[in-house]
Amino acid sequence: MSEEMNQEQNVVDVEWEDGTTVRCEIYDVIDFEDKTYALLFPLSGDEVDDDEELIVMQYVEEGEEGYFQSIDDEDEFNKVCDYIQSLEEDDEEE
């Protein structure tokens, strides 16, 4: 999976393993259990596509390069999603 990032607009093109590309807006970046994760919203044109689900990917830095990768471990993915949900619940309470 690879991406190109437009830093001015916080937009990234994510290329899936099958070769399809999805343009996404970076909604948030979180740190959890010593790793960094990005929450991405798929775009339709220049607008967030409300019909699409939020995409959660791990952000990895190697040297000066950074990239997003899918979370292949189901337990890790579920832990990250639970953590994100807890953050959303905390925001709703405030």
Short mmCIF file of the C-alpha atoms (twelve columns), coordinates in Angstrom:
data_MODEL
# 
_entry.id   MODEL 
# 
loop_
_atom_site.group_PDB 
_atom_site.id 
_atom_site.type_symbol 
_atom_site.label_atom_id 
_atom_site.label_alt_id 
_atom_site.label_comp_id 
_atom_site.label_asym_id 
_atom_site.label_seq_id 
_atom_site.Cartn_x 
_atom_site.Cartn_y 
_atom_site.Cartn_z 
_atom_site.pdbx_PDB_model_num 
ATOM 1  C CA . MET A 1  0.000   0.000  0.000  1 
ATOM 2  C CA . SER A 2  1.402   3.402  -0.870 1 
ATOM 3  C CA . GLU A 3  0.294   6.981  -0.785 1 
ATOM 4  C CA . GLU A 4  1.089   10.460 -1.979 1 
ATOM 5  C CA . MET A 5  0.365   13.272 0.413  1 
ATOM 6  C CA . ASN A 6  -0.801  16.776 -0.367 1 
ATOM 7  C CA . GLN A 7  0.405   18.471 2.810  1 
ATOM 8  C CA . GLU A 8  -1.513  21.717 2.259  1 
ATOM 9  C CA . GLN A 9  -4.889  19.992 2.285  1 
ATOM 10 C CA . ASN A 10 -4.172  16.950 4.507  1 
ATOM 11 C CA . VAL A 11 -5.172  14.693 1.631  1 
ATOM 12 C CA . VAL A 12 -3.547  11.371 0.859  1 
ATOM 13 C CA . ASP A 13 -3.994  8.923  -2.008 1 
ATOM 14 C CA . VAL A 14 -4.015  5.375  -0.630 1 
ATOM 15 C CA . GLU A 15 -3.311  2.582  -3.085 1 
ATOM 16 C CA . TRP A 16 -4.787  -0.776 -2.109 1 
ATOM 17 C CA . GLU A 17 -3.131  -4.093 -2.890 1 
ATOM 18 C CA . ASP A 18 -5.462  -4.622 -5.882 1 
ATOM 19 C CA . GLY A 19 -4.175  -1.401 -7.469 1 
ATOM 20 C CA . THR A 20 -7.213  0.775  -6.775 1 
ATOM 21 C CA . THR A 21 -6.563  4.205  -5.318 1 
ATOM 22 C CA . VAL A 22 -8.735  6.006  -2.790 1 
ATOM 23 C CA . ARG A 23 -8.273  9.721  -2.073 1 
ATOM 24 C CA . CYS A 24 -8.737  10.407 1.648  1 
ATOM 25 C CA . GLU A 25 -8.707  13.327 4.028  1 
ATOM 26 C CA . ILE A 26 -6.639  12.809 7.157  1 
ATOM 27 C CA . TYR A 27 -9.194  13.332 9.916  1 
ATOM 28 C CA . ASP A 28 -6.931  12.658 12.894 1 
ATOM 29 C CA . VAL A 29 -3.680  11.028 13.947 1 
ATOM 30 C CA . ILE A 30 -3.500  9.236  17.280 1 
ATOM 31 C CA . ASP A 31 -0.814  7.500  19.302 1 
ATOM 32 C CA . PHE A 32 -1.778  4.233  20.958 1 
ATOM 33 C CA . GLU A 33 0.457   1.584  22.533 1 
ATOM 34 C CA . ASP A 34 3.668   3.052  21.090 1 
ATOM 35 C CA . LYS A 35 2.316   3.190  17.531 1 
ATOM 36 C CA . THR A 36 0.767   5.941  15.440 1 
ATOM 37 C CA . TYR A 37 -2.543  5.494  13.625 1 
ATOM 38 C CA . ALA A 38 -4.331  7.692  11.115 1 
ATOM 39 C CA . LEU A 39 -8.069  8.089  10.743 1 
ATOM 40 C CA . LEU A 40 -8.894  8.692  7.092  1 
ATOM 41 C CA . PHE A 41 -12.168 9.733  5.455  1 
ATOM 42 C CA . PRO A 42 -12.600 8.763  1.776  1 
ATOM 43 C CA . LEU A 43 -13.260 11.736 -0.497 1 
ATOM 44 C CA . SER A 44 -15.640 12.044 -3.389 1 
ATOM 45 C CA . GLY A 45 -14.126 14.822 -5.481 1 
ATOM 46 C CA . ASP A 46 -13.025 17.362 -2.865 1 
ATOM 47 C CA . GLU A 47 -15.779 16.478 -0.360 1 
ATOM 48 C CA . VAL A 48 -15.861 13.833 2.375  1 
ATOM 49 C CA . ASP A 49 -17.971 10.913 1.135  1 
ATOM 50 C CA . ASP A 50 -20.565 10.414 3.898  1 
ATOM 51 C CA . ASP A 51 -21.492 7.004  2.476  1 
ATOM 52 C CA . GLU A 52 -18.017 5.616  3.111  1 
ATOM 53 C CA . GLU A 53 -16.690 4.338  6.425  1 
ATOM 54 C CA . LEU A 54 -13.741 5.758  8.303  1 
ATOM 55 C CA . ILE A 55 -10.472 4.035  7.395  1 
ATOM 56 C CA . VAL A 56 -7.988  3.297  10.184 1 
ATOM 57 C CA . MET A 57 -4.378  2.674  9.191  1 
ATOM 58 C CA . GLN A 58 -1.059  2.524  10.963 1 
ATOM 59 C CA . TYR A 59 1.362   5.345  10.166 1 
ATOM 60 C CA . VAL A 60 4.968   4.176  9.937  1 
ATOM 61 C CA . GLU A 61 8.081   6.332  9.679  1 
ATOM 62 C CA . GLU A 62 11.323  4.923  8.349  1 
ATOM 63 C CA . GLY A 63 14.062  7.511  8.367  1 
ATOM 64 C CA . GLU A 64 12.628  10.608 6.731  1 
ATOM 65 C CA . GLU A 65 9.935   8.671  4.872  1 
ATOM 66 C CA . GLY A 66 6.450   8.043  6.223  1 
ATOM 67 C CA . TYR A 67 3.671   5.835  4.902  1 
ATOM 68 C CA . PHE A 68 0.351   4.269  5.871  1 
ATOM 69 C CA . GLN A 69 -0.120  0.544  6.121  1 
ATOM 70 C CA . SER A 70 -3.135  -1.610 6.825  1 
ATOM 71 C CA . ILE A 71 -3.512  -3.224 10.233 1 
ATOM 72 C CA . ASP A 72 -3.409  -6.931 9.456  1 
ATOM 73 C CA . ASP A 73 -3.666  -8.218 13.027 1 
ATOM 74 C CA . GLU A 74 -7.366  -8.439 13.926 1 
ATOM 75 C CA . ASP A 75 -6.725  -8.111 17.681 1 
ATOM 76 C CA . GLU A 76 -4.620  -4.980 17.149 1 
ATOM 77 C CA . PHE A 77 -7.267  -3.516 14.836 1 
ATOM 78 C CA . ASN A 78 -10.028 -4.176 17.380 1 
ATOM 79 C CA . LYS A 79 -7.981  -2.610 20.211 1 
ATOM 80 C CA . VAL A 80 -7.349  0.520  18.127 1 
ATOM 81 C CA . CYS A 81 -11.035 0.783  17.180 1 
ATOM 82 C CA . ASP A 82 -12.067 0.369  20.832 1 
ATOM 83 C CA . TYR A 83 -9.618  3.104  21.815 1 
ATOM 84 C CA . ILE A 84 -10.959 5.439  19.115 1 
ATOM 85 C CA . GLN A 85 -14.510 4.725  20.294 1 
ATOM 86 C CA . SER A 86 -13.518 5.571  23.885 1 
ATOM 87 C CA . LEU A 87 -12.080 8.893  22.693 1 
ATOM 88 C CA . GLU A 88 -15.336 9.696  20.900 1 
ATOM 89 C CA . GLU A 89 -17.341 8.855  24.036 1 
ATOM 90 C CA . ASP A 90 -15.083 11.108 26.134 1 
ATOM 91 C CA . ASP A 91 -15.654 13.965 23.653 1 
ATOM 92 C CA . GLU A 92 -19.437 13.471 23.824 1 
ATOM 93 C CA . GLU A 93 -19.387 13.660 27.630 1 
ATOM 94 C CA . GLU A 94 -17.577 17.018 27.629 1 
# 
